[in-house]
Structure formats: structure tokens, C-alpha cells
Amino acid sequence: MTYVILDLEWNSAYSKKQNRYINEIFEFGAVKVDERMQLLDTFSVYIRPTVGKQINPFVKKLTSVSFETLKEAEDDFFSAMKKFSSFLGDSVLMTWSNSDLLALLDNQAYFTGGSHLPFLKKYCNLQSYCEHRLGVGSASRQLGLSTCAELMSISVDNMELHRASDDAYLSYLCLKKIFKKSLLDEFIEDAECEEFYHKLTFKSKNITDLKSPLVDRSQMFFDCPECGVRCIQKTKWNVKSRSFKAYFMCPECKKEFTGQVSVKQKYEGIVFTKKLREKVQNPEDNNAEVTSDTEAKP
Ligand SMILES: [Zn+2]
């Protein structure tokens, strides 16, 4: 089995034709490695922009690629995809988080009208694997590639980060350090089914309507962190910063709390996150956070 680690750079460009912004890909960088983590081949292609008329200054600063360079590029999206497809072959495709894959899918949709990546057979989100192996990262705080390299004491001194080829190579160095085939296998997904695309494009959202049948009211309670007694709800639920908030009081120790419940609809199902904070008496004292964060899946 071989693995291809792909990194893309893109530029946000406005399409008049489709009346929307598209993350137009302008660079592919990839490395191919074998099961012993030996480097077999590299891939690097610039793509001539056809939607964007300039490079967003932020992207230019980040990638140090100029529009003039790109205008001279030999490949357009179609020929780049063709070349990449033959480079990939039967390898497992890997990217750092699924945002590169989403950008690729969006470009594919824009240029070809297709809703799938025909060359894709197996996929692995390398970020998820590294997070799992290092025991870091969460849904709200994802592990960045340069942070991951830092955690593993991989030097990035001679690299141009945010350039596709170097980012792909750095991802490879990270993988190499913690590669274990049997563990990685569990992160490899079958990409030749509808389910894969459904999951990939699923947009998580917070439910802020208390009347929604997805909100299980029976889970919206709190126990006092001091004495473990079920708290009494003192106010109605209010929607605040995309979650529900209410005041609670412990009938035993009389402590007052702010209870916050967020209900998120994810691909995997509904996820409840509950937070209880001791009610702030002194308005300047914002650090009175005492307690429990719990996540529950019904
Ligand atoms: Zn109490």
C-alpha cells in the first residue's frame, strides 16, 4: 500500500458566473510514501487561475506566490487534476484536516459540475490520526500542522510553510514519527460511497430553538458541583451565543449558578455540551468558573 499526502493552496475568488466566492486552487503539492514511510515520489503543480483576477493580499503574504507567476502556469484545473489522478493511482489519499478535500470538491463542482472526486478510493484525515496519536485536539480546538511539528520537535527552519509542497512534506515528517500501520488503518475511510461525501459535506449546526424535537429537555439539568444535589432552575432558558442559558440554585448550599447547554447537530448525531459556572457576584470577577464540562450523547 502507498500513501499520498496532498496539500493545496487556494485563493478566494469571486465568480460572476455562479454569483459566489470560490476557493480557487492554485497549487498542488504532494508526496508519495510506502508502508515503511520511505519517500517514493513528489508532486508539484501550479494552476493558472481562471476565476480570480488577482491574489488576495493575505494569501500572497502567506504563500509568497504572485499572480504573475500563476498566469504563466502550464496547467489549468483540468490538466492538474489529470496529472494528480495518475500520481495518486491506488494510493490512500491523505490531507491535513478535510478542508483541502472540501476545497478540491468545490473546485471539481465549479469546473466540471461533478459532485465526486472520481479518482478517490481511500481517504485518511491525517490531522485526526495525529490528534489521536498525540492525545491532543478536540472539536473546538484542532491541531495545526506547525503545532504538531513543534510537539514532535521537527524543525521547520528550512521550510517555506504555507507552500503546498513543503506543507505536504512536513505532514509526511509528522506521520513518519508516529506511523503505526494497524492504528492508521482505523482512520482510512472508504471514499467510493455516497456516505463518504454526505459525511464530508455535512454542516454541523447549533440548535437554538428550544421547541425543536432534537432538543432533549430531560438532559437540561445540573447537579451542584459542591454537594451533588440536583439544582433548581430559577429562570427560563434564554438563547445566548448559540446556546441555552438559565440560572440555577442548589437547594442545599444555596449557591447560585449559570447553566449553559449547547445542542449541536453533527453528522454523528446530537451532541449536548453542558457547562455550569458559579454565578458571578462581583461583576469584575469573571474567573469564578468552578465546574464541570460534560458532553453527552443521548
Ligand atoms: Zn450545593
Residues whose N, C-alpha, C, O or C-beta is under 5 A from the ligand:
A	BS01	ZN	C224 E226 C227 C250 E252 C253
